[in-house]
Amino acid sequence: MSPAIEPLTVPALDLKAQYATIRDEIDQAIRGVVESQGFIMGPEVSGLEAEVAHYSEVEHGVGCASGSDALLLALLGLGIGEDDEVITSPYSFFATAGSIWRTGATPVFVDIEPDTYNLDPSLIEAAITPRTRAILPVHLYGQAADMDPILDIAEAHGLTVLEDAAQAIGASYKGRRAGGLGHAAAFSFYPSKNLGGFGDAGMVTTNDQALARKVARLRVHGMEPKYHHHEVGFNSRIDALQAAVLRVKLRHLDAWTAARREAADRYRGLFQAYGLASAVGLPAERDGHFHVYNQFVIRVPDPLRDTLRADLAAHRIGTEIYYPIPLHLQVCFASLGHAKGDYPHSEAAARESLALPMYPELTEDAQRHVVASIAQSLQGQARDRSVAERAA
Ligand SMILES: Cc1ncc(COP(=O)(O)O)c(C=O)c1O
């Protein structure tokens, strides 16, 4: 008989635990903005832009209203639009392809590597057509895509590379930080990101001064100077309140990243200790990649995953499925003419992946509870299967 699992609630993400550690700093920063009554642009916004750019080892940061807008503004700033194609991953958050579509361009999907969930560079060349303008790799779950071959292909074909770094602030690839690996990058400061605001916010980073200027203009209705409009843009500024919160949090980001990485190591050790290391696929961390574990995603063969998720919920353990429907099978992209089977690795990941609780304050006790509960569920499912097989 397996030992009883002790009661303990482990949420998928615990933002209250993080806030508790920085409450005074945050409250002071918010009060500063409120006292100034300067809510739009101003020193907090320019300060955050400079600090994130410096952190990501690029020259320019342009804050905007969300990570989705950062992608859209960067694509538009790069001149991508109707009749263009942009190569990207079908296994990502919707905004990755949605932003391409919004410009009028067509997302062209290329399957992922099964172990890292990132764009497979060896499949890109076959997807290039005379209409291809850019490659949009996603640094999924906090690990950079394999950028060198992607950059080589882009250079050989005269394409631009825009990183979707929404989940990867602080990640690095061969010693270079995410956000400065391509021509431009988009960050999200959605609350669940490693650097998360108190609402929506995002940023475009780039070393291209002209692009930074264009993006900065597009986020204020294409206006420069006041009331002179060069093109039709958006209202997509980042709030000063968000910038103030994010500047406080940025000071803690490296410590939080270290804590996430320690939690990832502890998960690996626990899966080993519970004899689950081969039953469950653990996240691959490639050589030369500094993974920042926005998510710790395991693979559980179909059909065990959904029962496992329900069993964990019964043990008050929060999990999430990223992403249950790959982008090529989304209804809104039906006109692209894709069918099941087109991107098998993405489809398998959608069926099998399960994100476990992951946040810097996650304790070893909580992780033990998670892994013990996984062991119990998988053993129970194996038992049920063998009973059913014997009965058949
Ligand atoms: C990979 C990826 N791209 C883009 C986005 C969009 O960011 P946001 O939610 O800030 O619009 C997100 C986050 O949700 C994401 O995870």
The ligand as an SDF file (V2000), in Angstrom:
LIG
                    3D

 16 16  0  0  0  0  0  0  0  0999 V2000
    4.9040   32.7080  -25.5000 C   0  0  0  0  0  0  0  0  0  0  0  0
    4.0280   33.9100  -25.2390 C   0  0  0  0  0  0  0  0  0  0  0  0
    3.9140   34.8250  -26.2130 N   0  0  0  0  0  0  0  0  0  0  0  0
    3.1620   35.9310  -26.0280 C   0  0  0  0  0  0  0  0  0  0  0  0
    2.4840   36.1470  -24.8660 C   0  0  0  0  0  0  0  0  0  0  0  0
    1.5960   37.3450  -24.7540 C   0  0  0  0  0  0  0  0  0  0  0  0
    1.8650   38.1510  -23.6560 O   0  0  0  0  0  0  0  0  0  0  0  0
    0.7070   38.9590  -22.9350 P   0  0  0  0  0  0  0  0  0  0  0  0
   -0.1530   38.0120  -22.1880 O   0  0  0  0  0  0  0  0  0  0  0  0
    1.4610   39.9000  -22.0290 O   0  0  0  0  0  0  0  0  0  0  0  0
   -0.0500   39.6990  -23.9670 O   0  0  0  0  0  0  0  0  0  0  0  0
    2.6000   35.2240  -23.8170 C   0  0  0  0  0  0  0  0  0  0  0  0
    1.9850   35.4080  -22.5020 C   0  0  0  0  0  0  0  0  0  0  0  0
    0.8770   35.2660  -22.1710 O   0  0  0  0  0  0  0  0  0  0  0  0
    3.3750   34.0560  -24.0250 C   0  0  0  0  0  0  0  0  0  0  0  0
    3.4870   33.1340  -23.0680 O   0  0  0  0  0  0  0  0  0  0  0  0
  1  2  1  0
  2  3  1  0
  2 15  2  0
  3  4  2  0
  4  5  1  0
  5  6  1  0
  5 12  2  0
  6  7  1  0
  7  8  1  0
  8  9  2  0
  8 10  1  0
  8 11  1  0
 12 13  1  0
 12 15  1  0
 13 14  2  0
 15 16  1  0
M  END
$$$$
